[in-house]
Amino acid sequence: MQVYNLEIFTPDFTMRENGHATVPAAEYVEDYLSPTETMITAPKGVNVAVGDYVRLTDDICGVVTNLDRNNSWETLIYFLPFTALFAFDVMFDTNWQGQGSLEDRIAQIITDTLIENEDTYQNVPGLSVTTTSSTTGWGFNLKALTEGTHKLIINMQETILKRALQEFYVAVHVSVDFNQKTIAATVGTVPTANELIESDLPNIIRKSITLDTREYAINKLILYDTDTLSQVITYYLHPDGTYDTQNRDRLSPVEFSIEATYNEGGDFPTSAASRAREVFGYEKIDNLIEIEVQKNDTMVDVIGAKVGQEVTVLSDGKRYTSIVTGKKISRTATLIMGAIRLDLTQQIGG
């Protein structure tokens, strides 16, 4: 049976006294869109508290979220990846949408909340944040809580980080150095070439390809501004999955929708583009693709894969394009791609 050397640290990276043990291997899940706790079975006397950091390997570590000490011989430790640090609420200004880059805004919110907060107890020791790309013209069509204002309360992870990945392929990647006592967060797109995985080769232990099968799909979106209903922009979906405002290369029969959309930052075109992205922009990730291989597989590097990385899977002569959204690591390694997490789908291969 595979085992890990468990180490437990306080949030200032001090190793706890009696904060280490040998524990059985557990399935580690790092799912950016649907965070899943990993459970470790540790001896009863291990010293651990909610909020501590745990390390099994440099690639399998995280923040303790729950403990179960209900029996006399063991402690169950539950933890999430370090992106759990960003599951906080924030007062969001809707005028930010369309202003500056999305990466800079995410970095600024993290800095204001967890690095340079006037409540120093809230700041996370060793945390830093940098940006690696610049995505402009962004927006999530977020509206204020109260008419006439421009603010609302949202959860950073649920609303901003997930939608930034789904709509703009922007992700927050976290690298933890327990020796240097640092947590380095980088915000950006993944600047790597599209990776090709041939899923019919013998190194693939298991493959699963699940596609969205919605019968009703809009291919024409007519958008008016909410202020005067006098401005209108129409978007068209094309057969190759792209969309724009050009009335050409159309799909038929026409399935259209008419909506009024909020002016993000007073900029109707930006608001319209944001709404069109919500309706049409999920072509690459309207799927769930899982590829399972050995952990040391040299053709499919699950452990080294980055959230937001574009991947094309070749299966039975067909190509499926998606982006990495997570991974599972146990006795084997599984790469998770796509945004679908619901059972309202059609499975193509297994």
C-alpha positions as a Python dict, from the first residue, in 0.01 Angstrom:
ca = {
    (1, 'M'): (0, 0, 0),
    (2, 'Q'): (132, 343, -97),
    (3, 'V'): (180, 584, 192),
    (4, 'Y'): (263, 953, 227),
    (5, 'N'): (465, 1146, 482),
    (6, 'L'): (209, 1398, 612),
    (7, 'E'): (340, 1733, 735),
    (8, 'I'): (122, 1998, 901),
    (9, 'F'): (206, 2368, 923),
    (10, 'T'): (37, 2666, 1082),
    (11, 'P'): (-62, 2947, 841),
    (12, 'D'): (272, 3118, 909),
    (13, 'F'): (451, 2800, 787),
    (14, 'T'): (562, 2684, 1132),
    (15, 'M'): (556, 2304, 1147),
    (16, 'R'): (331, 2193, 1428),
    (17, 'E'): (469, 1988, 1714),
    (18, 'N'): (339, 1635, 1658),
    (19, 'G'): (228, 1764, 1319),
    (20, 'H'): (360, 1480, 1106),
    (21, 'A'): (264, 1120, 1043),
    (22, 'T'): (270, 841, 788),
    (23, 'V'): (-71, 815, 625),
    (24, 'P'): (-229, 596, 355),
    (25, 'A'): (-244, 742, 7),
    (26, 'A'): (-567, 924, -77),
    (27, 'E'): (-720, 1044, -402),
    (28, 'Y'): (-623, 1408, -445),
    (29, 'V'): (-865, 1611, -656),
    (30, 'E'): (-777, 1956, -785),
    (31, 'D'): (-1088, 2080, -965),
    (32, 'Y'): (-1084, 2453, -1039),
    (33, 'L'): (-1454, 2472, -1127),
    (34, 'S'): (-1590, 2233, -866),
    (35, 'P'): (-1357, 2230, -562),
    (36, 'T'): (-1347, 1888, -397),
    (37, 'E'): (-1200, 1807, -57),
    (38, 'T'): (-931, 1543, -23),
    (39, 'M'): (-959, 1325, 288),
    (40, 'I'): (-655, 1194, 478),
    (41, 'T'): (-680, 930, 751),
    (42, 'A'): (-425, 1029, 1018),
    (43, 'P'): (-343, 892, 1368),
    (44, 'K'): (-557, 1027, 1651),
    (45, 'G'): (-273, 1222, 1816),
    (46, 'V'): (-171, 1427, 1513),
    (47, 'N'): (-172, 1800, 1588),
    (48, 'V'): (-386, 1983, 1332),
    (49, 'A'): (-642, 2264, 1317),
    (50, 'V'): (-878, 2401, 1054),
    (51, 'G'): (-687, 2660, 850),
    (52, 'D'): (-355, 2477, 877),
    (53, 'Y'): (-156, 2381, 570),
    (54, 'V'): (-88, 2017, 486),
    (55, 'R'): (175, 1872, 256),
    (56, 'L'): (190, 1515, 130),
    (57, 'T'): (419, 1597, -164),
    (58, 'D'): (517, 1924, -330),
    (59, 'D'): (231, 1864, -577),
    (60, 'I'): (-27, 1745, -322),
    (61, 'C'): (-83, 2009, -55),
    (62, 'G'): (-354, 2245, 59),
    (63, 'V'): (-556, 2417, 329),
    (64, 'V'): (-735, 2219, 602),
    (65, 'T'): (-1110, 2282, 579),
    (66, 'N'): (-1261, 2025, 816),
    (67, 'L'): (-1170, 1766, 1081),
    (68, 'D'): (-1344, 1453, 1210),
    (69, 'R'): (-1222, 1320, 1546),
    (70, 'N'): (-1531, 1113, 1626),
    (71, 'N'): (-1350, 786, 1695),
    (72, 'S'): (-1069, 699, 1933),
    (73, 'W'): (-804, 577, 1691),
    (74, 'E'): (-789, 815, 1395),
    (75, 'T'): (-844, 1171, 1274),
    (76, 'L'): (-994, 1243, 935),
    (77, 'I'): (-839, 1553, 779),
    (78, 'Y'): (-1011, 1725, 487),
    (79, 'F'): (-830, 1981, 274),
    (80, 'L'): (-868, 2183, -46),
    (81, 'P'): (-601, 2313, -287),
    (82, 'F'): (-452, 2654, -205),
    (83, 'T'): (-694, 2827, -443),
    (84, 'A'): (-938, 2784, -151),
    (85, 'L'): (-773, 3097, -7),
    (86, 'F'): (-964, 3295, -269),
    (87, 'A'): (-1312, 3177, -168),
    (88, 'F'): (-1388, 3509, 1),
    (89, 'D'): (-1666, 3765, -47),
    (90, 'V'): (-1587, 4100, -205),
    (91, 'M'): (-1771, 4425, -264),
    (92, 'F'): (-1754, 4443, -642),
    (93, 'D'): (-1787, 4768, -834),
    (94, 'T'): (-1975, 4701, -1159),
    (95, 'N'): (-1794, 4998, -1318),
    (96, 'W'): (-1473, 4792, -1305),
    (97, 'Q'): (-1607, 4581, -1591),
    (98, 'G'): (-1444, 4679, -1918),
    (99, 'Q'): (-1186, 4894, -1738),
    (100, 'G'): (-820, 4787, -1745),
    (101, 'S'): (-726, 4419, -1766),
    (102, 'L'): (-911, 4132, -1601),
    (103, 'E'): (-583, 3995, -1464),
    (104, 'D'): (-492, 4326, -1298),
    (105, 'R'): (-837, 4352, -1140),
    (106, 'I'): (-817, 3998, -997),
    (107, 'A'): (-467, 4068, -864),
    (108, 'Q'): (-582, 4395, -708),
    (109, 'I'): (-876, 4229, -531),
    (110, 'I'): (-646, 3959, -391),
    (111, 'T'): (-395, 4223, -280),
    (112, 'D'): (-656, 4442, -112),
    (113, 'T'): (-820, 4146, 62),
    (114, 'L'): (-535, 3916, 164),
    (115, 'I'): (-202, 4099, 129),
    (116, 'E'): (-241, 4470, 213),
    (117, 'N'): (-563, 4463, 414),
    (118, 'E'): (-584, 4718, 694),
    (119, 'D'): (-698, 4430, 914),
    (120, 'T'): (-355, 4268, 935),
    (121, 'Y'): (-500, 3950, 1089),
    (122, 'Q'): (-671, 3888, 755),
    (123, 'N'): (-348, 3906, 553),
    (124, 'V'): (-197, 3572, 447),
    (125, 'P'): (172, 3538, 542),
    (126, 'G'): (399, 3483, 243),
    (127, 'L'): (128, 3548, -19),
    (128, 'S'): (218, 3744, -332),
    (129, 'V'): (37, 3792, -662),
    (130, 'T'): (158, 3879, -1011),
    (131, 'T'): (1, 3885, -1357),
    (132, 'T'): (133, 3711, -1669),
    (133, 'S'): (-111, 3834, -1935),
    (134, 'S'): (-351, 4119, -2005),
    (135, 'T'): (-712, 4058, -2109),
    (136, 'T'): (-902, 4377, -2190),
    (137, 'G'): (-1263, 4440, -2285),
    (138, 'W'): (-1375, 4200, -2014),
    (139, 'G'): (-1703, 4190, -1825),
    (140, 'F'): (-1945, 3945, -1661),
    (141, 'N'): (-2269, 4139, -1708),
    (142, 'L'): (-2286, 4187, -1330),
    (143, 'K'): (-2552, 4429, -1207),
    (144, 'A'): (-2569, 4632, -888),
    (145, 'L'): (-2774, 4513, -592),
    (146, 'T'): (-2972, 4838, -581),
    (147, 'E'): (-3093, 5041, -878),
    (148, 'G'): (-2898, 5364, -918),
    (149, 'T'): (-2584, 5222, -754),
    (150, 'H'): (-2294, 5026, -898),
    (151, 'K'): (-2191, 4776, -631),
    (152, 'L'): (-2282, 4423, -527),
    (153, 'I'): (-2142, 4152, -299),
    (154, 'I'): (-2009, 3842, -471),
    (155, 'N'): (-1787, 3547, -391),
    (156, 'M'): (-1445, 3585, -552),
    (157, 'Q'): (-1399, 3216, -632),
    (158, 'E'): (-1755, 3135, -740),
    (159, 'T'): (-1826, 3443, -949),
    (160, 'I'): (-1497, 3593, -1065),
    (161, 'L'): (-1239, 3314, -1081),
    (162, 'K'): (-1465, 3050, -1234),
    (163, 'R'): (-1611, 3282, -1494),
    (164, 'A'): (-1269, 3427, -1576),
    (165, 'L'): (-1157, 3076, -1668),
    (166, 'Q'): (-1474, 2976, -1852),
    (167, 'E'): (-1514, 3295, -2053),
    (168, 'F'): (-1157, 3429, -2092),
    (169, 'Y'): (-933, 3129, -2007),
    (170, 'V'): (-775, 3334, -1728),
    (171, 'A'): (-681, 3135, -1416),
    (172, 'V'): (-502, 3186, -1086),
    (173, 'H'): (-215, 2940, -1043),
    (174, 'V'): (-64, 2891, -698),
    (175, 'S'): (289, 2771, -621),
    (176, 'V'): (376, 2703, -256),
    (177, 'D'): (734, 2686, -124),
    (178, 'F'): (724, 2550, 231),
    (179, 'N'): (1098, 2608, 281),
    (180, 'Q'): (1086, 2971, 170),
    (181, 'K'): (745, 3015, 337),
    (182, 'T'): (587, 3168, 28),
    (183, 'I'): (260, 3134, -162),
    (184, 'A'): (306, 3274, -513),
    (185, 'A'): (-16, 3337, -706),
    (186, 'T'): (6, 3418, -1077),
    (187, 'V'): (-295, 3541, -1274),
    (188, 'G'): (-312, 3487, -1648),
    (189, 'T'): (-373, 3273, -1950),
    (190, 'V'): (-150, 2974, -2023),
    (191, 'P'): (93, 3067, -2304),
    (192, 'T'): (150, 2709, -2420),
    (193, 'A'): (66, 2553, -2755),
    (194, 'N'): (-238, 2330, -2792),
    (195, 'E'): (-140, 1984, -2668),
    (196, 'L'): (-258, 1679, -2863),
    (197, 'I'): (-359, 1365, -2673),
    (198, 'E'): (-419, 1050, -2878),
    (199, 'S'): (-661, 873, -2648),
    (200, 'D'): (-669, 544, -2842),
    (201, 'L'): (-305, 461, -2766),
    (202, 'P'): (-224, 179, -2520),
    (203, 'N'): (-82, 417, -2255),
    (204, 'I'): (-436, 547, -2190),
    (205, 'I'): (-592, 352, -1902),
    (206, 'R'): (-935, 513, -1936),
    (207, 'K'): (-1098, 786, -2140),
    (208, 'S'): (-1436, 951, -2099),
    (209, 'I'): (-1575, 1213, -2336),
    (210, 'T'): (-1901, 1385, -2244),
    (211, 'L'): (-2060, 1653, -2459),
    (212, 'D'): (-2339, 1901, -2400),
    (213, 'T'): (-2651, 1786, -2586),
    (214, 'R'): (-2886, 2081, -2550),
    (215, 'E'): (-3160, 2050, -2811),
    (216, 'Y'): (-3234, 2423, -2809),
    (217, 'A'): (-2936, 2637, -2903),
    (218, 'I'): (-2952, 3008, -2983),
    (219, 'N'): (-2768, 3107, -3301),
    (220, 'K'): (-2879, 3471, -3321),
    (221, 'L'): (-2866, 3707, -3021),
    (222, 'I'): (-3024, 4055, -3042),
    (223, 'L'): (-2914, 4285, -2761),
    (224, 'Y'): (-3054, 4626, -2654),
    (225, 'D'): (-2914, 4863, -2394),
    (226, 'T'): (-3117, 4879, -2074),
    (227, 'D'): (-3089, 5259, -2041),
    (228, 'T'): (-3280, 5371, -2350),
    (229, 'L'): (-3347, 5055, -2555),
    (230, 'S'): (-3228, 5261, -2853),
    (231, 'Q'): (-2893, 5089, -2912),
    (232, 'V'): (-2892, 4742, -3063),
    (233, 'I'): (-2617, 4493, -3147),
    (234, 'T'): (-2681, 4153, -3306),
    (235, 'Y'): (-2449, 3855, -3275),
    (236, 'Y'): (-2453, 3549, -3502),
    (237, 'L'): (-2318, 3202, -3432),
    (238, 'H'): (-2138, 3041, -3727),
    (239, 'P'): (-2106, 2670, -3816),
    (240, 'D'): (-1742, 2653, -3702),
    (241, 'G'): (-1838, 2759, -3348),
    (242, 'T'): (-1716, 3119, -3383),
    (243, 'Y'): (-1949, 3415, -3336),
    (244, 'D'): (-1945, 3784, -3425),
    (245, 'T'): (-2169, 4064, -3553),
    (246, 'Q'): (-2124, 3972, -3920),
    (247, 'N'): (-2443, 3854, -4098),
    (248, 'R'): (-2271, 3578, -4296),
    (249, 'D'): (-2220, 3201, -4299),
    (250, 'R'): (-2540, 3154, -4097),
    (251, 'L'): (-2693, 2859, -3918),
    (252, 'S'): (-3049, 2755, -3991),
    (253, 'P'): (-3315, 2727, -3881),
    (254, 'V'): (-3272, 3056, -3697),
    (255, 'E'): (-3310, 3027, -3320),
    (256, 'F'): (-3298, 3380, -3182),
    (257, 'S'): (-3323, 3556, -2849),
    (258, 'I'): (-3388, 3925, -2773),
    (259, 'E'): (-3249, 4067, -2450),
    (260, 'A'): (-3171, 4396, -2280),
    (261, 'T'): (-2828, 4408, -2123),
    (262, 'Y'): (-2682, 4633, -1855),
    (263, 'N'): (-2421, 4889, -1962),
    (264, 'E'): (-2099, 4779, -1792),
    (265, 'G'): (-1908, 5093, -1701),
    (266, 'G'): (-2143, 5289, -1926),
    (267, 'D'): (-2011, 5102, -2232),
    (268, 'F'): (-2289, 4919, -2416),
    (269, 'P'): (-2063, 4740, -2673),
    (270, 'T'): (-1857, 4593, -2388),
    (271, 'S'): (-2174, 4480, -2213),
    (272, 'A'): (-2309, 4326, -2533),
    (273, 'A'): (-1982, 4144, -2599),
    (274, 'S'): (-1990, 4007, -2245),
    (275, 'R'): (-2343, 3874, -2284),
    (276, 'A'): (-2263, 3722, -2624),
    (277, 'R'): (-1968, 3545, -2465),
    (278, 'E'): (-2199, 3399, -2202),
    (279, 'V'): (-2433, 3266, -2472),
    (280, 'F'): (-2187, 3158, -2742),
    (281, 'G'): (-1840, 3151, -2591),
    (282, 'Y'): (-1828, 2807, -2430),
    (283, 'E'): (-1756, 2607, -2745),
    (284, 'K'): (-1419, 2479, -2624),
    (285, 'I'): (-1533, 2384, -2275),
    (286, 'D'): (-1892, 2265, -2323),
    (287, 'N'): (-1769, 1917, -2245),
    (288, 'L'): (-1614, 1696, -1979),
    (289, 'I'): (-1314, 1495, -2093),
    (290, 'E'): (-1116, 1272, -1858),
    (291, 'I'): (-796, 1094, -1956),
    (292, 'E'): (-643, 849, -1706),
    (293, 'V'): (-278, 740, -1730),
    (294, 'Q'): (1, 621, -1504),
    (295, 'K'): (143, 899, -1287),
    (296, 'N'): (481, 875, -1459),
    (297, 'D'): (337, 872, -1812),
    (298, 'T'): (568, 1066, -2044),
    (299, 'M'): (308, 1131, -2315),
    (300, 'V'): (36, 1282, -2093),
    (301, 'D'): (180, 1495, -1813),
    (302, 'V'): (-112, 1522, -1574),
    (303, 'I'): (86, 1650, -1275),
    (304, 'G'): (252, 1925, -1480),
    (305, 'A'): (-64, 2033, -1663),
    (306, 'K'): (-189, 2386, -1590),
    (307, 'V'): (-548, 2498, -1553),
    (308, 'G'): (-648, 2689, -1866),
    (309, 'Q'): (-412, 2495, -2094),
    (310, 'E'): (-571, 2411, -2430),
    (311, 'V'): (-584, 2042, -2524),
    (312, 'T'): (-714, 1856, -2828),
    (313, 'V'): (-812, 1493, -2770),
    (314, 'L'): (-812, 1258, -3069),
    (315, 'S'): (-1061, 974, -3016),
    (316, 'D'): (-1190, 726, -3274),
    (317, 'G'): (-1088, 956, -3557),
    (318, 'K'): (-1261, 1263, -3409),
    (319, 'R'): (-1107, 1572, -3248),
    (320, 'Y'): (-1240, 1730, -2930),
    (321, 'T'): (-1091, 2060, -2812),
    (322, 'S'): (-1110, 2166, -2450),
    (323, 'I'): (-911, 2328, -2172),
    (324, 'V'): (-766, 2179, -1854),
    (325, 'T'): (-985, 2245, -1550),
    (326, 'G'): (-846, 1995, -1299),
    (327, 'K'): (-670, 1670, -1216),
    (328, 'K'): (-699, 1364, -992),
    (329, 'I'): (-394, 1196, -844),
    (330, 'S'): (-408, 857, -669),
    (331, 'R'): (-242, 535, -781),
    (332, 'T'): (-292, 675, -1132),
    (333, 'A'): (-335, 1029, -1266),
    (334, 'T'): (-641, 1168, -1443),
    (335, 'L'): (-654, 1489, -1645),
    (336, 'I'): (-988, 1672, -1624),
    (337, 'M'): (-1092, 1902, -1909),
    (338, 'G'): (-1401, 2109, -1979),
    (339, 'A'): (-1671, 2282, -1774),
    (340, 'I'): (-1953, 2030, -1763),
    (341, 'R'): (-2012, 1883, -1418),
    (342, 'L'): (-2381, 1788, -1449),
    (343, 'D'): (-2537, 1460, -1561),
    (344, 'L'): (-2746, 1624, -1837),
    (345, 'T'): (-2513, 1502, -2107),
    (346, 'Q'): (-2425, 1230, -2352),
    (347, 'Q'): (-2120, 1011, -2298),
    (348, 'I'): (-1929, 935, -2618),
    (349, 'G'): (-1656, 699, -2498),
    (350, 'G'): (-1540, 521, -2186),
}
